[in-house]
C-alpha cells in the first residue's frame, strides 16, 4: 500500500477535449484565424479531473458523479475506470463536453455541448459517503452536490471546490478553495467594504479585497477556512482573520487549465493524510504551480498511443506498469533529510528524463551510519511525506543498507540519477545498472546546497 488515505470525490464530471493546431492566416470569408492540422486530445474534466489527479497521486479514490450512457459518458468511463472506482448517479441530459481549439498552444475559442444534471442520489452513493474517511466536493453547478447535500451535512468534506453556479459549501467544511473571481462573486454584498479596492494589479488594495472576501466567506458559510487561489501569486488562506499569503516557489507561464482541480486534489489528499490546513495549502500551491509548468490539464493525456500509466500500490507495481507500456523508469536516491532547493531541482530534472520517478530513500538507521549520531534530523515518516508531496515524485522506496544496490536490483531502473557533486567520483551503482542495460547519469546540482551546510548555518546562527 502507498500509505495514503483514501478519498471520496463528489461532483460533476465533464469531458474535456483539446483540438490543437497552428494558425498562420485568416479565413478569406471572415477575420478569424484558420487553425490547421489539429490533433485531438481527450481527458476527464470537472470533478472527474480532480478525482483522476488524486488517483494519479497513488491514492485510493472513489468518484460519485452523474454519468449517462452516451458517447461522452462512455468515453469518461474508459478514461477513469483504470484509475479509480466509479459510483454513477442517474442524469437528465448528456454529460457536458467542453472543447477548446488552440493555435500555437493558446486557446482561440471554446465550444460547450451538453447540459446534463445529476438526478437523485442512490443508496450506493449514500453508503459510500457514510463510510468515507475524507470527502472532497468538486461542485461545477451540475447538481451532484445538491442531491447529496443531506449526506454531506452529516459528513462535512475536508475540501469544497465551489462554482458560482453551485450552492454554498456545507457548514463545517474544513477548507473551501474558490478562485479569485469566484470569491468576488460569492462575497457579493458582503464585499461592500472593499468595493473601492484596486483589482487591476498585485498591490495592497487587491490583497485587502481578497482578505476581506475570504474572511467574510468563512463567517458566512460557517466553514473552518477559505483559501482563495491567486494564480501566479499563490493563494491567500483565511481562518476569519489575519490571512496567510502562500506564494508560489517558482513562476510558470504554462497552460493554467485544471490548476484549480490540481490545487483541490492536493489539499484534500494532504488533509486526509493528517496535515494541518496551512500545510495542505502550501503543498497545494506547490503542486498547482508545477502542474501549470508541466502543461496543465492539456499535458495529462495525449493521443491514444501516448502513455498514461496508473500508479500501483507500491514502487514495484508502478515500475512494472510503466515498463509494460514501453516507458522509461528513472530512479534517484539519497537521505533527503532537510529537503532543499538542490534536492528539488535534481528531482524535477530527473522526472523529465522518463515516464516515472522512483526516489530511493535511506532508512533512519542507514542515515545514522552514513552521517553519524544526531542524524537524520527528520525521521523517515516525515521525509517520506515531504517527498510524496512533490509533483515530480511518482513513488518512494526505502532501503536499510548503506547503499541502494539491492533495491536497484529489484526495481531495475532504466536511468539512475545522481547530483553533479559526484562528478569525478566513481559511481558504485553504474556497474550494477549495466547488468540490465541501465544507465547512470549525473545532473547539474545547485552549488552550495546541502543538508549538512544548512545544519551548520543553523548551528552558527544559534550561537
Secondary structure, DSSP 8 states (H G I E B T S, - for coil): ------EEEEE-EEEEEEEEEE--SB-TTSSSB--EEEEEEEEEEEHHHHHHHHHHTT--EEEEEE--SSHHHHHHHHHHTTTSEEEEE-EES---EEEEEEETTEEEEEEEE---EE----HHHHHHHHT-S-EEEE--SSSHHHHTHHHHHHS--SEEE--TTS----TT-SEE--BHHHHHHHHGGGGGGGTTS--SSSSHHHHHHHHHHHHHHHHHHT-S-EEEE-GGG-EEEESSSS-EEE--SS---S--TTHHHHHHHHHHHHHHTT--HHHHHHHHHHHHHHHHHTTGGGGT--STTS------SSHHHHHHHHHHTT--EEEEEE--SS--HHHHHHHHHHHHHSSEEEEEEE-HHHHHHHH-TT--SS-HHHHHHHHHTSTT--EEEEE-SSSSHHHHHHH--SEEEEEGGGTTS--HHHHHHHTTT-EEEEE---TT--HHHHHHHHHHHH-
